[in-house]
Amino acid sequence: MTAAPTRRLEEWRYSDIAAVERAWPVAPEAITVAAGECATRMVVQDAAPGSATIRQFDIIVAAGASLAFHIINSGGAYGRVGLDVTLHEGARFDLGGVIVAMGEQVLEIVTTVRHIGPGATSRQVVRCVAGGTATATYLGKVAVARAGQQTDAAQSFKALLLDRGATANAKPELEIFADDVKCAHGATVGELDRNALFYLESRGIPPVQARALLTRAFLSDALAGIADDEARDTAEARVTELLA
């Protein structure tokens, strides 16, 4: 049996290692999108309170194929969703990730996207809300091989802290061995806009509802790419429930 990771490993440095040990070992879930195909996938991690859950996906997107992947990570005392994505020539990968961490939760989204063929595109949009003394983490790596010329990759992470005791960690990372690429990343952490809150409250909206409206709007970027109406409604209903 493979030993559980420790904080000496960069990709586990913010994890609750005691909880990781309870969930270890982890059997990766394989997803393959065949050449020329288009696929979608949604993962809702809403495990029971007190539990420790780790889901790892090993993903291959073949030449000319595309995958839109959405994550809502909100359950358990410790919850981690990891993606290891390999993109072949002309492939496309879109990630929309939402983390809603409250109380003392430790929730993570960790991704590695490997551009191994030319002309592939990846977009990662992760939005996080943390309250109480919760810890939310996004670690995202884009690795471009020498053969990955004309790669187009972008990462965007934004976190909203609802309480002073909450923590958000972000590490967008680029590892590039090709010389004809377009890669970008950004990360911001902030609080609710007090002016926007004041505006809503001045229009008669109760403070709790005003906070929920602004928070839901903040998360909407990560849900915008869900093409299926039913899946989008389900995702938005889940977010609304979490913020109630």
C-alpha positions as CSV (number, residue, x, y, z in Angstrom):
1,M,0.0,0.0,0.0
2,T,1.3,3.4,-1.0
3,A,2.0,5.6,2.0
4,A,-0.1,8.7,2.6
5,P,1.4,12.0,1.5
6,T,2.9,14.5,3.9
7,R,3.1,18.3,3.9
8,R,6.7,18.0,2.5
9,L,5.0,17.6,-0.9
10,E,4.0,21.0,-2.3
11,E,0.6,19.8,-3.5
12,W,-0.3,18.7,0.0
13,R,1.2,21.5,2.0
14,Y,-2.2,23.0,3.0
15,S,-4.0,19.7,3.5
16,D,-5.3,18.2,6.7
17,I,-2.9,15.3,6.8
18,A,-4.7,13.4,9.5
19,A,-7.9,13.5,7.4
20,V,-5.9,12.5,4.3
21,E,-4.7,9.4,6.1
22,R,-8.3,8.4,6.9
23,A,-9.2,8.6,3.2
24,W,-6.0,7.0,1.9
25,P,-5.3,5.2,-0.5
26,V,-7.2,6.8,-3.4
27,A,-8.1,4.9,-6.5
28,P,-8.0,7.4,-9.5
29,E,-11.1,7.6,-11.7
30,A,-10.2,7.5,-15.4
31,I,-11.9,9.6,-18.1
32,T,-11.0,9.5,-21.8
33,V,-12.5,11.7,-24.4
34,A,-11.9,10.1,-27.9
35,A,-10.6,12.1,-30.8
36,G,-13.0,14.6,-32.1
37,E,-15.6,14.1,-29.4
38,C,-17.1,16.6,-27.0
39,A,-17.9,15.7,-23.4
40,T,-19.1,17.3,-20.2
41,R,-18.7,16.2,-16.6
42,M,-19.9,17.6,-13.3
43,V,-18.7,16.5,-9.8
44,V,-20.5,17.6,-6.7
45,Q,-18.4,16.8,-3.6
46,D,-21.0,17.0,-0.8
47,A,-19.9,14.3,1.6
48,A,-21.3,14.1,5.1
49,P,-20.1,16.4,7.9
50,G,-17.0,15.1,9.6
51,S,-16.0,12.9,6.7
52,A,-12.7,12.9,4.7
53,T,-13.1,12.5,0.9
54,I,-10.5,12.6,-1.8
55,R,-11.4,12.1,-5.5
56,Q,-8.7,12.0,-8.1
57,F,-9.5,12.0,-11.8
58,D,-6.9,11.0,-14.5
59,I,-8.2,12.6,-17.7
60,I,-7.0,12.2,-21.4
61,V,-8.5,14.5,-24.0
62,A,-7.5,13.1,-27.4
63,A,-6.7,15.1,-30.6
64,G,-9.4,17.6,-31.5
65,A,-11.6,16.6,-28.6
66,S,-13.0,18.8,-25.8
67,L,-14.1,18.4,-22.2
68,A,-16.0,20.8,-20.0
69,F,-15.5,19.8,-16.3
70,H,-17.4,21.5,-13.4
71,I,-16.8,21.0,-9.7
72,I,-18.7,22.0,-6.6
73,N,-16.6,21.2,-3.6
74,S,-18.6,21.8,-0.4
75,G,-18.8,18.7,1.8
76,G,-17.1,16.9,4.7
77,A,-14.5,18.1,7.2
78,Y,-11.9,17.5,4.5
79,G,-12.7,17.3,0.8
80,R,-10.2,17.3,-2.1
81,V,-10.9,17.0,-5.8
82,G,-7.8,16.5,-8.0
83,L,-7.5,16.5,-11.7
84,D,-4.5,15.3,-13.9
85,V,-5.4,16.2,-17.4
86,T,-3.4,15.4,-20.6
87,L,-4.3,17.3,-23.8
88,H,-3.3,16.1,-27.2
89,E,-3.1,18.1,-30.4
90,G,-5.9,20.6,-30.8
91,A,-7.7,19.4,-27.7
92,R,-9.6,21.7,-25.3
93,F,-10.3,21.6,-21.6
94,D,-12.5,23.9,-19.6
95,L,-12.8,23.8,-15.8
96,G,-15.3,25.7,-13.7
97,G,-14.6,25.1,-10.1
98,V,-16.5,26.3,-7.0
99,I,-15.4,25.9,-3.4
100,V,-17.8,26.8,-0.5
101,A,-16.0,26.1,2.8
102,M,-17.6,27.0,6.1
103,G,-17.0,26.3,9.8
104,E,-13.7,24.4,10.2
105,Q,-13.7,22.7,6.8
106,V,-10.6,22.2,4.7
107,L,-11.5,22.0,1.0
108,E,-9.2,21.8,-2.0
109,I,-9.2,21.7,-5.8
110,V,-5.8,20.6,-7.2
111,T,-5.2,20.4,-11.0
112,T,-2.3,19.6,-13.3
113,V,-3.0,20.2,-17.0
114,R,-0.4,18.8,-19.4
115,H,-0.2,20.2,-22.9
116,I,1.7,17.5,-24.8
117,G,0.6,18.3,-28.3
118,P,0.4,21.5,-30.4
119,G,-2.6,23.8,-30.6
120,A,-4.4,22.8,-27.4
121,T,-6.4,25.1,-25.2
122,S,-7.2,25.1,-21.5
123,R,-9.3,27.5,-19.4
124,Q,-9.5,27.1,-15.6
125,V,-11.9,29.4,-13.6
126,V,-12.1,28.7,-9.9
127,R,-14.1,30.7,-7.4
128,C,-14.0,30.2,-3.7
129,V,-16.0,31.4,-0.7
130,A,-14.7,30.7,2.8
131,G,-16.3,31.5,6.2
132,G,-15.7,30.7,9.8
133,T,-12.2,29.3,10.2
134,A,-12.4,27.3,7.1
135,T,-9.4,26.8,4.7
136,A,-9.9,26.7,0.9
137,T,-7.1,25.9,-1.5
138,Y,-6.6,25.9,-5.2
139,L,-3.3,24.6,-6.6
140,G,-3.3,24.7,-10.4
141,K,-0.3,23.7,-12.6
142,V,-0.1,24.1,-16.4
143,A,2.7,22.1,-17.9
144,V,3.6,22.7,-21.6
145,A,5.9,20.1,-23.2
146,R,8.3,21.0,-26.0
147,A,5.8,19.6,-28.5
148,G,3.0,21.8,-27.1
149,Q,3.6,24.8,-29.5
150,Q,0.7,27.3,-29.9
151,T,-0.7,26.3,-26.5
152,D,-3.3,28.7,-25.2
153,A,-3.8,28.4,-21.4
154,A,-5.3,30.5,-18.7
155,Q,-6.1,30.2,-15.0
156,S,-8.2,32.5,-12.9
157,F,-8.7,32.1,-9.2
158,K,-10.7,34.5,-6.9
159,A,-11.6,34.0,-3.3
160,L,-14.1,35.7,-1.1
161,L,-13.5,35.6,2.7
162,L,-16.7,36.1,4.7
163,D,-15.0,36.1,8.1
164,R,-11.6,37.1,9.4
165,G,-10.7,33.6,10.6
166,A,-11.1,32.1,7.1
167,T,-8.1,31.3,4.8
168,A,-7.7,31.0,1.1
169,N,-4.6,29.6,-0.5
170,A,-3.7,29.8,-4.2
171,K,-0.8,28.7,-6.3
172,P,-1.3,29.0,-10.0
173,E,1.8,27.6,-11.7
174,L,3.2,27.6,-15.2
175,E,5.9,25.1,-16.4
176,I,6.7,25.9,-20.1
177,F,9.2,24.2,-22.4
178,A,7.7,25.4,-25.7
179,D,8.5,28.9,-27.1
180,D,5.3,29.7,-29.0
181,V,2.6,29.8,-26.3
182,K,0.1,32.1,-24.8
183,C,-0.3,31.4,-21.0
184,A,-1.7,33.5,-18.3
185,H,-2.8,33.2,-14.6
186,G,-4.1,35.3,-11.9
187,A,-5.2,35.0,-8.2
188,T,-7.0,37.5,-5.9
189,V,-8.4,37.2,-2.4
190,G,-10.8,39.8,-1.0
191,E,-14.0,40.6,1.0
192,L,-17.5,41.5,0.0
193,D,-17.9,45.0,-1.5
194,R,-19.2,47.1,1.4
195,N,-20.6,49.7,-1.1
196,A,-22.5,47.0,-2.9
197,L,-23.9,45.7,0.4
198,F,-24.9,49.2,1.4
199,Y,-26.7,49.7,-1.9
200,L,-28.7,46.5,-1.6
201,E,-29.6,47.1,2.0
202,S,-30.7,50.7,1.2
203,R,-33.1,49.2,-1.3
204,G,-34.8,47.2,1.4
205,I,-32.9,43.9,1.1
206,P,-32.1,42.3,4.5
207,P,-28.4,42.1,5.2
208,V,-28.2,38.3,5.2
209,Q,-30.0,38.1,1.8
210,A,-27.8,40.9,0.4
211,R,-24.7,39.0,1.4
212,A,-26.1,35.8,-0.2
213,L,-26.9,37.6,-3.4
214,L,-23.5,39.1,-3.8
215,T,-21.8,35.9,-2.9
216,R,-23.8,33.9,-5.5
217,A,-23.0,36.5,-8.1
218,F,-19.3,36.2,-7.3
219,L,-19.5,32.4,-7.9
220,S,-21.4,32.7,-11.2
221,D,-18.3,32.9,-13.4
222,A,-17.3,29.3,-12.5
223,L,-20.8,28.1,-13.4
224,A,-21.3,30.1,-16.6
225,G,-20.0,27.4,-18.9
226,I,-22.5,24.7,-18.0
227,A,-24.4,24.2,-21.3
228,D,-27.0,21.8,-20.1
229,D,-29.9,23.7,-18.6
230,E,-30.8,21.0,-16.1
231,A,-27.2,20.6,-14.9
232,R,-26.8,24.4,-14.6
233,D,-30.1,24.7,-12.6
234,T,-28.9,21.8,-10.3
235,A,-25.5,23.5,-9.8
236,E,-27.0,26.9,-9.1
237,A,-29.6,25.4,-6.7
238,R,-26.8,23.7,-4.8
239,V,-24.8,26.9,-4.5
240,T,-28.0,28.8,-3.3
241,E,-28.6,26.1,-0.7
242,L,-25.0,26.3,0.6
243,L,-25.3,30.1,1.0
244,A,-28.7,30.1,2.6
